[in-house]
Each structure stands twice: as structure tokens, then as C-alpha cells.
């Protein structure tokens, strides 16, 4: 005899979105945020400085390094990583709480974080957002104008390693069109595509 009250809907799982800098993860997520409000977007914690367009609590929870380290020590993060001198992590309670309510959760993190999530939650679905080409990725990184040439070079070098890791993921979505990539990603969540 099964207890249906404890059964979580198949769509209520964590889906991790990862890919190299400049591939368009934020653009795809913003489209999903606007059109598919039923998807819970996990908001990561970071020590990175807030960009002009970002809203604390919407794009990231911006904290000090000391607060971040306290969260790590207390086991409050599902995963965490350091990149370019900044710390990034996922609040465990936020993800587990939404899943317990039966809501699918979408989490945007780097490759290192995706590996930690795979170890902590093997049932999570890992999706890699890939550029149509390395040349297009470079064009996007330069075009966004948020970093100096040295940082762009570091991100491109790191991107080659990240592209190699795509084979570790359950699904690969090519971002040749934000609309198409968002629709494909939403369909992977197990619910209707964007209307």
C-alpha cells in the first residue's frame, strides 16, 4: 500500500542550469521568469558586487564574505564555489522547501556547483546551456561590456574547460535563440512549454 500524500509530482524536481559565461543563462532565465511564473527560480547567495541592473533577492542575495563563510560552516548551502575571487552558493532550505511544496526548481550555477548538486541530490536534472559556437560566445562576452579585456580572456579560457564538461550533463540546450532555448528548458521541467 503506497502513501500518495508523500508522493511528490514528477515535475517537482531540481533542474540545474549551467554553462559558460556569456552563453545567455541570465537572458533565458529572465524570459522564463516573465512567462512561466510556476517555475521557482532559486536565488543564489554571492559575495560578488551587485551590478547596476541587479536587484538584491531577485538576481542574487548579496552578502559579505563573513556571512557566506558562516552559511558554509552551518551547512546552509546545497553547494558553493569560488570564481574570480567571489563566492557563490545555493541556500539549501529554499530549494528543499519549494520541492516539498511540489514546485519545480530551476537553479543557475557553474560547473563546479552542478557537480556538488549531483553528489548531494542525484535525482536533480543537470542541463548545460551551450553557445552555437566558441566565436559567438566570445562575441557575446565582449558585447555585454561588463568586464575588462583581462577578465574576458580569463572567462574564455575557463569556457573551454566548461564546454568539455557538457558531456557530464543530462541534457544540452544550444542557445542559438533565447526564445527557443527558454521553451526547450521549460519543457525539460516536465510541465507545459512557454505559452
Helices and strands as residue ranges (DSSP letters): G 4-6, E 14-18, H 25-35, E 40-41, E 45-46, E 61-62, H 65-73, E 77-83, E 86-91, H 92-100, E 105-108, H 111-120, E 125-130, H 134-143, H 149-164, G 165-168, E 171-174, H 178-188
